[in-house]
Amino acid sequence: MKRLATSLTFFLVLALVIGFLLSGPSFMDWGVAGGLFAVAVAGECFRFWLRKSRAKKRQSTGI
């Protein structure tokens, strides 16, 4: 859980910096920042699902 929080915090800061750099000094480009963060969240969810499905395959089904 700590790795997930660290990863999402890193991607949130990165998305905010990129959104600020692309918008210029006038306003924050929330669409770009939100879209980048949404891609990061989707990637982390996919990684979690993939790891979970691989763990299920390694479990034995019989005794």
Secondary structure, DSSP 8 states (H G I E B T S, - for coil): -HHHHHHHHHHHHHHHHHHHHHH-SS---HHHHHHHHHHHHHHHHHHHHHHHHHHHHHS-S--
